[in-house]
């Protein structure tokens, strides 16, 4: 059935459906490959949501194009609460700025059902470089203009934008190498195939604990609780107000009944209030955000779209 026909469902039928939701498994699309930050956090959220709903929440990874491939699946799904998406606000709102054509409308085809957490990024390098501080990295890049590559977890991802912001603010000549997700980018950083990576802290957490990569700085406004000895970029490079991170959210197709959207918001918030869930997320560098109303969620999405859009435009970043 066409989306417009679905949106025209009579109110009573929609209300009745909301009252019985869910009566079967829910599908959670994660538009990233396994192993990256979105996947790690999305699986934690899916497990907690499944427990709250007493129904399976089946995770399906659909990686590629900074989340566009998976998001298209969700945008074209029935708005009945049985297909959801776990995707960062950060990447989702940047895509319409960098891609001239998308197979959906980011603003009209999705609802932010729950905005859950925030994670800064870490600038990490392969230990073989012999670099231990951010000023040392900056000096090495300036000595080798155009020859230093950095990885991110995708074109127009928060990692890419953090690299571009770093490049802009310091006047550096570095080359972006996009990967299809945080897991593959981390693997190549560990192997030495790529020297430098703007990685989600949650993606790199185990590698950091094992000494497989060296953290030089974090991109948040404050130091990370799991990397307390690692300075912020603002501290280490003398860049006031430098901040870039990932905001995580659960999305539903537009037209999903308000009652279902609010049930998702309530159950996700309750699930992440659990001390066990908070401990797991904290170990992965994710700060659980305070509950938000529908209006607050919409305002957060709009605010991030405006801020990130400016970074993209200043970088003259476009993708096909």
Buried (B, 14 or more C-beta within 10 A) or exposed (E): EEBEEBEEBEEEEBEEBBEEBBEEEBBBBBBBBBBBBBBBBBBBBBBBBBBBBEBEBEBEBBBBBBBBBBBBBBBEBEBBBBBBBBBBBBBBBBBBBBBEEBEBEBEEBBBBBBBBBBBBBBBBBBBEBEBEEBBBBBEBBEEEEEEBBBBBBBBBBBBBBBBBBBBEBBEBEBEBBBBBBBBBBBBBBBEEEBBBBBBBBBBBBEBBEEEBBBBBBBBBBEBBEBBEEBBBBBBBBEBEEBBBBBBBBBBBBBBBBEBBBBBBBEBBBBBBEEEEBBEBBBBBBBBBBEBBEBEEBBEBBEEBBEBBBEBBEEBEBEBE
